[in-house]
Amino acid sequence: MHMLDLGLFKYMLDYTKDLLNDQIGSRAVQTVEQRLTLIPRFHGLKIMKNVSDMTRMTTDELRNVMKVIIIVLDNLYESNGEEEVSNERLCRVFYKFLKMYLATREESFTNETCDELQV
């Protein structure tokens, strides 16, 4: 994984933690961390138990978090105000990032892939 990819996903996770703290409070961040630790072990999927310190996560651990982040964030909170970022919108942002990340990891690009990335 390139350092740019690693840094961007870490930034998104840090920003999401700050956003959740501001909008809902620290309980939402604790719920995210709890959901991550409750994911059962699966071959090839290892989530570290202490996810509060993102700076110590390895590239492999970040890739594993990428695999489950939308499931962890889904139905995390109800939106109460118009100025808040809705839970659905937050999940869509991560979905679009992951889709773009997968498209840029391809060894060659098709015209279709380039058109999708432009949008």
Phi and psi in radians as a Rosetta constraint file:
Dihedral C 1 N 2 CA 2 C 2 CIRCULARHARMONIC -1.242 0.35
Dihedral N 2 CA 2 C 2 N 3 CIRCULARHARMONIC 2.678 0.35
Dihedral C 2 N 3 CA 3 C 3 CIRCULARHARMONIC -1.058 0.35
Dihedral N 3 CA 3 C 3 N 4 CIRCULARHARMONIC -0.588 0.35
Dihedral C 3 N 4 CA 4 C 4 CIRCULARHARMONIC -1.091 0.35
Dihedral N 4 CA 4 C 4 N 5 CIRCULARHARMONIC -0.812 0.35
Dihedral C 4 N 5 CA 5 C 5 CIRCULARHARMONIC -1.067 0.35
Dihedral N 5 CA 5 C 5 N 6 CIRCULARHARMONIC -0.804 0.35
Dihedral C 5 N 6 CA 6 C 6 CIRCULARHARMONIC -1.054 0.35
Dihedral N 6 CA 6 C 6 N 7 CIRCULARHARMONIC -0.818 0.35
Dihedral C 6 N 7 CA 7 C 7 CIRCULARHARMONIC -1.172 0.35
Dihedral N 7 CA 7 C 7 N 8 CIRCULARHARMONIC -0.660 0.35
Dihedral C 7 N 8 CA 8 C 8 CIRCULARHARMONIC -1.180 0.35
Dihedral N 8 CA 8 C 8 N 9 CIRCULARHARMONIC -0.752 0.35
Dihedral C 8 N 9 CA 9 C 9 CIRCULARHARMONIC -1.194 0.35
Dihedral N 9 CA 9 C 9 N 10 CIRCULARHARMONIC -0.679 0.35
Dihedral C 9 N 10 CA 10 C 10 CIRCULARHARMONIC -1.057 0.35
Dihedral N 10 CA 10 C 10 N 11 CIRCULARHARMONIC -0.742 0.35
Dihedral C 10 N 11 CA 11 C 11 CIRCULARHARMONIC -1.068 0.35
Dihedral N 11 CA 11 C 11 N 12 CIRCULARHARMONIC -0.767 0.35
Dihedral C 11 N 12 CA 12 C 12 CIRCULARHARMONIC -1.069 0.35
Dihedral N 12 CA 12 C 12 N 13 CIRCULARHARMONIC -0.718 0.35
Dihedral C 12 N 13 CA 13 C 13 CIRCULARHARMONIC -1.164 0.35
Dihedral N 13 CA 13 C 13 N 14 CIRCULARHARMONIC -0.750 0.35
Dihedral C 13 N 14 CA 14 C 14 CIRCULARHARMONIC -1.104 0.35
Dihedral N 14 CA 14 C 14 N 15 CIRCULARHARMONIC -0.761 0.35
Dihedral C 14 N 15 CA 15 C 15 CIRCULARHARMONIC -1.096 0.35
Dihedral N 15 CA 15 C 15 N 16 CIRCULARHARMONIC -0.722 0.35
Dihedral C 15 N 16 CA 16 C 16 CIRCULARHARMONIC -1.108 0.35
Dihedral N 16 CA 16 C 16 N 17 CIRCULARHARMONIC -0.720 0.35
Dihedral C 16 N 17 CA 17 C 17 CIRCULARHARMONIC -1.073 0.35
Dihedral N 17 CA 17 C 17 N 18 CIRCULARHARMONIC -0.766 0.35
Dihedral C 17 N 18 CA 18 C 18 CIRCULARHARMONIC -1.127 0.35
Dihedral N 18 CA 18 C 18 N 19 CIRCULARHARMONIC -0.732 0.35
Dihedral C 18 N 19 CA 19 C 19 CIRCULARHARMONIC -1.074 0.35
Dihedral N 19 CA 19 C 19 N 20 CIRCULARHARMONIC -0.794 0.35
Dihedral C 19 N 20 CA 20 C 20 CIRCULARHARMONIC -1.131 0.35
Dihedral N 20 CA 20 C 20 N 21 CIRCULARHARMONIC -0.701 0.35
Dihedral C 20 N 21 CA 21 C 21 CIRCULARHARMONIC -1.057 0.35
Dihedral N 21 CA 21 C 21 N 22 CIRCULARHARMONIC -0.757 0.35
Dihedral C 21 N 22 CA 22 C 22 CIRCULARHARMONIC -1.219 0.35
Dihedral N 22 CA 22 C 22 N 23 CIRCULARHARMONIC -0.747 0.35
Dihedral C 22 N 23 CA 23 C 23 CIRCULARHARMONIC -1.397 0.35
Dihedral N 23 CA 23 C 23 N 24 CIRCULARHARMONIC -0.775 0.35
Dihedral C 23 N 24 CA 24 C 24 CIRCULARHARMONIC -2.021 0.35
Dihedral N 24 CA 24 C 24 N 25 CIRCULARHARMONIC -0.628 0.35
Dihedral C 24 N 25 CA 25 C 25 CIRCULARHARMONIC 2.068 0.35
Dihedral N 25 CA 25 C 25 N 26 CIRCULARHARMONIC 3.065 0.35
Dihedral C 25 N 26 CA 26 C 26 CIRCULARHARMONIC -1.167 0.35
Dihedral N 26 CA 26 C 26 N 27 CIRCULARHARMONIC -0.324 0.35
Dihedral C 26 N 27 CA 27 C 27 CIRCULARHARMONIC -1.088 0.35
Dihedral N 27 CA 27 C 27 N 28 CIRCULARHARMONIC -0.616 0.35
Dihedral C 27 N 28 CA 28 C 28 CIRCULARHARMONIC -1.160 0.35
Dihedral N 28 CA 28 C 28 N 29 CIRCULARHARMONIC -0.702 0.35
Dihedral C 28 N 29 CA 29 C 29 CIRCULARHARMONIC -1.144 0.35
Dihedral N 29 CA 29 C 29 N 30 CIRCULARHARMONIC -0.686 0.35
Dihedral C 29 N 30 CA 30 C 30 CIRCULARHARMONIC -1.116 0.35
Dihedral N 30 CA 30 C 30 N 31 CIRCULARHARMONIC -0.652 0.35
Dihedral C 30 N 31 CA 31 C 31 CIRCULARHARMONIC -1.142 0.35
Dihedral N 31 CA 31 C 31 N 32 CIRCULARHARMONIC -0.708 0.35
Dihedral C 31 N 32 CA 32 C 32 CIRCULARHARMONIC -1.068 0.35
Dihedral N 32 CA 32 C 32 N 33 CIRCULARHARMONIC -0.830 0.35
Dihedral C 32 N 33 CA 33 C 33 CIRCULARHARMONIC -1.100 0.35
Dihedral N 33 CA 33 C 33 N 34 CIRCULARHARMONIC -0.676 0.35
Dihedral C 33 N 34 CA 34 C 34 CIRCULARHARMONIC -1.145 0.35
Dihedral N 34 CA 34 C 34 N 35 CIRCULARHARMONIC -0.763 0.35
Dihedral C 34 N 35 CA 35 C 35 CIRCULARHARMONIC -1.070 0.35
Dihedral N 35 CA 35 C 35 N 36 CIRCULARHARMONIC -0.686 0.35
Dihedral C 35 N 36 CA 36 C 36 CIRCULARHARMONIC -1.117 0.35
Dihedral N 36 CA 36 C 36 N 37 CIRCULARHARMONIC -0.687 0.35
Dihedral C 36 N 37 CA 37 C 37 CIRCULARHARMONIC -1.329 0.35
Dihedral N 37 CA 37 C 37 N 38 CIRCULARHARMONIC -0.342 0.35
Dihedral C 37 N 38 CA 38 C 38 CIRCULARHARMONIC -1.476 0.35
Dihedral N 38 CA 38 C 38 N 39 CIRCULARHARMONIC -0.124 0.35
Dihedral C 38 N 39 CA 39 C 39 CIRCULARHARMONIC -1.168 0.35
Dihedral N 39 CA 39 C 39 N 40 CIRCULARHARMONIC 2.159 0.35
Dihedral C 39 N 40 CA 40 C 40 CIRCULARHARMONIC -1.171 0.35
Dihedral N 40 CA 40 C 40 N 41 CIRCULARHARMONIC 2.702 0.35
Dihedral C 40 N 41 CA 41 C 41 CIRCULARHARMONIC -1.139 0.35
Dihedral N 41 CA 41 C 41 N 42 CIRCULARHARMONIC 2.422 0.35
Dihedral C 41 N 42 CA 42 C 42 CIRCULARHARMONIC -2.495 0.35
Dihedral N 42 CA 42 C 42 N 43 CIRCULARHARMONIC 2.507 0.35
Dihedral C 42 N 43 CA 43 C 43 CIRCULARHARMONIC -0.978 0.35
Dihedral N 43 CA 43 C 43 N 44 CIRCULARHARMONIC 2.134 0.35
Dihedral C 43 N 44 CA 44 C 44 CIRCULARHARMONIC 1.501 0.35
Dihedral N 44 CA 44 C 44 N 45 CIRCULARHARMONIC 0.013 0.35
Dihedral C 44 N 45 CA 45 C 45 CIRCULARHARMONIC -2.214 0.35
Dihedral N 45 CA 45 C 45 N 46 CIRCULARHARMONIC 1.911 0.35
Dihedral C 45 N 46 CA 46 C 46 CIRCULARHARMONIC -2.208 0.35
Dihedral N 46 CA 46 C 46 N 47 CIRCULARHARMONIC 2.077 0.35
Dihedral C 46 N 47 CA 47 C 47 CIRCULARHARMONIC -1.891 0.35
Dihedral N 47 CA 47 C 47 N 48 CIRCULARHARMONIC 2.247 0.35
Dihedral C 47 N 48 CA 48 C 48 CIRCULARHARMONIC -1.205 0.35
Dihedral N 48 CA 48 C 48 N 49 CIRCULARHARMONIC 2.599 0.35
Dihedral C 48 N 49 CA 49 C 49 CIRCULARHARMONIC -1.275 0.35
Dihedral N 49 CA 49 C 49 N 50 CIRCULARHARMONIC -0.565 0.35
Dihedral C 49 N 50 CA 50 C 50 CIRCULARHARMONIC -1.883 0.35
Dihedral N 50 CA 50 C 50 N 51 CIRCULARHARMONIC 1.613 0.35
Dihedral C 50 N 51 CA 51 C 51 CIRCULARHARMONIC -1.664 0.35
Dihedral N 51 CA 51 C 51 N 52 CIRCULARHARMONIC 0.060 0.35
Dihedral C 51 N 52 CA 52 C 52 CIRCULARHARMONIC -1.208 0.35
Dihedral N 52 CA 52 C 52 N 53 CIRCULARHARMONIC -0.456 0.35
Dihedral C 52 N 53 CA 53 C 53 CIRCULARHARMONIC -1.829 0.35
Dihedral N 53 CA 53 C 53 N 54 CIRCULARHARMONIC 1.599 0.35
Dihedral C 53 N 54 CA 54 C 54 CIRCULARHARMONIC -1.239 0.35
Dihedral N 54 CA 54 C 54 N 55 CIRCULARHARMONIC -0.353 0.35
Dihedral C 54 N 55 CA 55 C 55 CIRCULARHARMONIC -1.216 0.35
Dihedral N 55 CA 55 C 55 N 56 CIRCULARHARMONIC -0.357 0.35
Dihedral C 55 N 56 CA 56 C 56 CIRCULARHARMONIC -1.686 0.35
Dihedral N 56 CA 56 C 56 N 57 CIRCULARHARMONIC 0.072 0.35
Dihedral C 56 N 57 CA 57 C 57 CIRCULARHARMONIC -1.330 0.35
Dihedral N 57 CA 57 C 57 N 58 CIRCULARHARMONIC 2.424 0.35
Dihedral C 57 N 58 CA 58 C 58 CIRCULARHARMONIC -1.452 0.35
Dihedral N 58 CA 58 C 58 N 59 CIRCULARHARMONIC 2.976 0.35
Dihedral C 58 N 59 CA 59 C 59 CIRCULARHARMONIC -1.074 0.35
Dihedral N 59 CA 59 C 59 N 60 CIRCULARHARMONIC -0.730 0.35
Dihedral C 59 N 60 CA 60 C 60 CIRCULARHARMONIC -1.094 0.35
Dihedral N 60 CA 60 C 60 N 61 CIRCULARHARMONIC -0.731 0.35
Dihedral C 60 N 61 CA 61 C 61 CIRCULARHARMONIC -1.143 0.35
Dihedral N 61 CA 61 C 61 N 62 CIRCULARHARMONIC -0.669 0.35
Dihedral C 61 N 62 CA 62 C 62 CIRCULARHARMONIC -1.146 0.35
Dihedral N 62 CA 62 C 62 N 63 CIRCULARHARMONIC -0.693 0.35
Dihedral C 62 N 63 CA 63 C 63 CIRCULARHARMONIC -1.092 0.35
Dihedral N 63 CA 63 C 63 N 64 CIRCULARHARMONIC -0.680 0.35
Dihedral C 63 N 64 CA 64 C 64 CIRCULARHARMONIC -1.174 0.35
Dihedral N 64 CA 64 C 64 N 65 CIRCULARHARMONIC -0.644 0.35
Dihedral C 64 N 65 CA 65 C 65 CIRCULARHARMONIC -1.156 0.35
Dihedral N 65 CA 65 C 65 N 66 CIRCULARHARMONIC -0.645 0.35
Dihedral C 65 N 66 CA 66 C 66 CIRCULARHARMONIC -1.007 0.35
Dihedral N 66 CA 66 C 66 N 67 CIRCULARHARMONIC -0.629 0.35
Dihedral C 66 N 67 CA 67 C 67 CIRCULARHARMONIC -1.177 0.35
Dihedral N 67 CA 67 C 67 N 68 CIRCULARHARMONIC -0.457 0.35
Dihedral C 67 N 68 CA 68 C 68 CIRCULARHARMONIC -2.112 0.35
Dihedral N 68 CA 68 C 68 N 69 CIRCULARHARMONIC 0.003 0.35
Dihedral C 68 N 69 CA 69 C 69 CIRCULARHARMONIC -1.091 0.35
Dihedral N 69 CA 69 C 69 N 70 CIRCULARHARMONIC -0.656 0.35
Dihedral C 69 N 70 CA 70 C 70 CIRCULARHARMONIC -1.175 0.35
Dihedral N 70 CA 70 C 70 N 71 CIRCULARHARMONIC -0.686 0.35
Dihedral C 70 N 71 CA 71 C 71 CIRCULARHARMONIC -1.130 0.35
Dihedral N 71 CA 71 C 71 N 72 CIRCULARHARMONIC -0.678 0.35
Dihedral C 71 N 72 CA 72 C 72 CIRCULARHARMONIC -1.182 0.35
Dihedral N 72 CA 72 C 72 N 73 CIRCULARHARMONIC -0.686 0.35
Dihedral C 72 N 73 CA 73 C 73 CIRCULARHARMONIC -1.439 0.35
Dihedral N 73 CA 73 C 73 N 74 CIRCULARHARMONIC -0.358 0.35
Dihedral C 73 N 74 CA 74 C 74 CIRCULARHARMONIC -1.066 0.35
Dihedral N 74 CA 74 C 74 N 75 CIRCULARHARMONIC 2.299 0.35
Dihedral C 74 N 75 CA 75 C 75 CIRCULARHARMONIC 0.973 0.35
Dihedral N 75 CA 75 C 75 N 76 CIRCULARHARMONIC 0.656 0.35
Dihedral C 75 N 76 CA 76 C 76 CIRCULARHARMONIC -1.348 0.35
Dihedral N 76 CA 76 C 76 N 77 CIRCULARHARMONIC -0.640 0.35
Dihedral C 76 N 77 CA 77 C 77 CIRCULARHARMONIC -2.684 0.35
Dihedral N 77 CA 77 C 77 N 78 CIRCULARHARMONIC 2.862 0.35
Dihedral C 77 N 78 CA 78 C 78 CIRCULARHARMONIC -1.760 0.35
Dihedral N 78 CA 78 C 78 N 79 CIRCULARHARMONIC 2.388 0.35
Dihedral C 78 N 79 CA 79 C 79 CIRCULARHARMONIC -1.372 0.35
Dihedral N 79 CA 79 C 79 N 80 CIRCULARHARMONIC 2.294 0.35
Dihedral C 79 N 80 CA 80 C 80 CIRCULARHARMONIC -1.909 0.35
Dihedral N 80 CA 80 C 80 N 81 CIRCULARHARMONIC -0.322 0.35
Dihedral C 80 N 81 CA 81 C 81 CIRCULARHARMONIC -2.385 0.35
Dihedral N 81 CA 81 C 81 N 82 CIRCULARHARMONIC 2.804 0.35
Dihedral C 81 N 82 CA 82 C 82 CIRCULARHARMONIC -1.266 0.35
Dihedral N 82 CA 82 C 82 N 83 CIRCULARHARMONIC -0.483 0.35
Dihedral C 82 N 83 CA 83 C 83 CIRCULARHARMONIC -1.385 0.35
Dihedral N 83 CA 83 C 83 N 84 CIRCULARHARMONIC -0.209 0.35
Dihedral C 83 N 84 CA 84 C 84 CIRCULARHARMONIC -1.383 0.35
Dihedral N 84 CA 84 C 84 N 85 CIRCULARHARMONIC 2.678 0.35
Dihedral C 84 N 85 CA 85 C 85 CIRCULARHARMONIC -1.459 0.35
Dihedral N 85 CA 85 C 85 N 86 CIRCULARHARMONIC 2.125 0.35
Dihedral C 85 N 86 CA 86 C 86 CIRCULARHARMONIC -1.216 0.35
Dihedral N 86 CA 86 C 86 N 87 CIRCULARHARMONIC 2.740 0.35
Dihedral C 86 N 87 CA 87 C 87 CIRCULARHARMONIC -1.111 0.35
Dihedral N 87 CA 87 C 87 N 88 CIRCULARHARMONIC -0.660 0.35
Dihedral C 87 N 88 CA 88 C 88 CIRCULARHARMONIC -1.114 0.35
Dihedral N 88 CA 88 C 88 N 89 CIRCULARHARMONIC -0.734 0.35
Dihedral C 88 N 89 CA 89 C 89 CIRCULARHARMONIC -1.159 0.35
Dihedral N 89 CA 89 C 89 N 90 CIRCULARHARMONIC -0.686 0.35
Dihedral C 89 N 90 CA 90 C 90 CIRCULARHARMONIC -1.064 0.35
Dihedral N 90 CA 90 C 90 N 91 CIRCULARHARMONIC -0.766 0.35
Dihedral C 90 N 91 CA 91 C 91 CIRCULARHARMONIC -1.140 0.35
Dihedral N 91 CA 91 C 91 N 92 CIRCULARHARMONIC -0.657 0.35
Dihedral C 91 N 92 CA 92 C 92 CIRCULARHARMONIC -1.127 0.35
Dihedral N 92 CA 92 C 92 N 93 CIRCULARHARMONIC -0.645 0.35
Dihedral C 92 N 93 CA 93 C 93 CIRCULARHARMONIC -1.090 0.35
Dihedral N 93 CA 93 C 93 N 94 CIRCULARHARMONIC -0.805 0.35
Dihedral C 93 N 94 CA 94 C 94 CIRCULARHARMONIC -1.144 0.35
Dihedral N 94 CA 94 C 94 N 95 CIRCULARHARMONIC -0.655 0.35
Dihedral C 94 N 95 CA 95 C 95 CIRCULARHARMONIC -1.070 0.35
Dihedral N 95 CA 95 C 95 N 96 CIRCULARHARMONIC -0.807 0.35
Dihedral C 95 N 96 CA 96 C 96 CIRCULARHARMONIC -1.137 0.35
Dihedral N 96 CA 96 C 96 N 97 CIRCULARHARMONIC -0.691 0.35
Dihedral C 96 N 97 CA 97 C 97 CIRCULARHARMONIC -1.083 0.35
Dihedral N 97 CA 97 C 97 N 98 CIRCULARHARMONIC -0.812 0.35
Dihedral C 97 N 98 CA 98 C 98 CIRCULARHARMONIC -1.137 0.35
Dihedral N 98 CA 98 C 98 N 99 CIRCULARHARMONIC -0.668 0.35
Dihedral C 98 N 99 CA 99 C 99 CIRCULARHARMONIC -1.119 0.35
Dihedral N 99 CA 99 C 99 N 100 CIRCULARHARMONIC -0.756 0.35
Dihedral C 99 N 100 CA 100 C 100 CIRCULARHARMONIC -1.167 0.35
Dihedral N 100 CA 100 C 100 N 101 CIRCULARHARMONIC -0.699 0.35
Dihedral C 100 N 101 CA 101 C 101 CIRCULARHARMONIC -1.056 0.35
Dihedral N 101 CA 101 C 101 N 102 CIRCULARHARMONIC -0.806 0.35
Dihedral C 101 N 102 CA 102 C 102 CIRCULARHARMONIC -1.118 0.35
Dihedral N 102 CA 102 C 102 N 103 CIRCULARHARMONIC -0.663 0.35
Dihedral C 102 N 103 CA 103 C 103 CIRCULARHARMONIC -1.159 0.35
Dihedral N 103 CA 103 C 103 N 104 CIRCULARHARMONIC -0.639 0.35
Dihedral C 103 N 104 CA 104 C 104 CIRCULARHARMONIC -1.374 0.35
Dihedral N 104 CA 104 C 104 N 105 CIRCULARHARMONIC -0.238 0.35
Dihedral C 104 N 105 CA 105 C 105 CIRCULARHARMONIC -1.475 0.35
Dihedral N 105 CA 105 C 105 N 106 CIRCULARHARMONIC -0.111 0.35
Dihedral C 105 N 106 CA 106 C 106 CIRCULARHARMONIC -1.137 0.35
Dihedral N 106 CA 106 C 106 N 107 CIRCULARHARMONIC 2.638 0.35
Dihedral C 106 N 107 CA 107 C 107 CIRCULARHARMONIC -1.358 0.35
Dihedral N 107 CA 107 C 107 N 108 CIRCULARHARMONIC -0.532 0.35
Dihedral C 107 N 108 CA 108 C 108 CIRCULARHARMONIC -2.406 0.35
Dihedral N 108 CA 108 C 108 N 109 CIRCULARHARMONIC 2.694 0.35
Dihedral C 108 N 109 CA 109 C 109 CIRCULARHARMONIC -1.937 0.35
Dihedral N 109 CA 109 C 109 N 110 CIRCULARHARMONIC 2.466 0.35
Dihedral C 109 N 110 CA 110 C 110 CIRCULARHARMONIC -1.714 0.35
Dihedral N 110 CA 110 C 110 N 111 CIRCULARHARMONIC 2.923 0.35
Dihedral C 110 N 111 CA 111 C 111 CIRCULARHARMONIC -1.069 0.35
Dihedral N 111 CA 111 C 111 N 112 CIRCULARHARMONIC -0.623 0.35
Dihedral C 111 N 112 CA 112 C 112 CIRCULARHARMONIC -1.117 0.35
Dihedral N 112 CA 112 C 112 N 113 CIRCULARHARMONIC -0.760 0.35
Dihedral C 112 N 113 CA 113 C 113 CIRCULARHARMONIC -1.131 0.35
Dihedral N 113 CA 113 C 113 N 114 CIRCULARHARMONIC -0.736 0.35
Dihedral C 113 N 114 CA 114 C 114 CIRCULARHARMONIC -1.119 0.35
Dihedral N 114 CA 114 C 114 N 115 CIRCULARHARMONIC -0.675 0.35
Dihedral C 114 N 115 CA 115 C 115 CIRCULARHARMONIC -1.117 0.35
Dihedral N 115 CA 115 C 115 N 116 CIRCULARHARMONIC -0.722 0.35
Dihedral C 115 N 116 CA 116 C 116 CIRCULARHARMONIC -1.102 0.35
Dihedral N 116 CA 116 C 116 N 117 CIRCULARHARMONIC -0.723 0.35
Dihedral C 116 N 117 CA 117 C 117 CIRCULARHARMONIC -1.169 0.35
Dihedral N 117 CA 117 C 117 N 118 CIRCULARHARMONIC -0.573 0.35
Dihedral C 117 N 118 CA 118 C 118 CIRCULARHARMONIC -1.166 0.35
Dihedral N 118 CA 118 C 118 N 119 CIRCULARHARMONIC -0.637 0.35
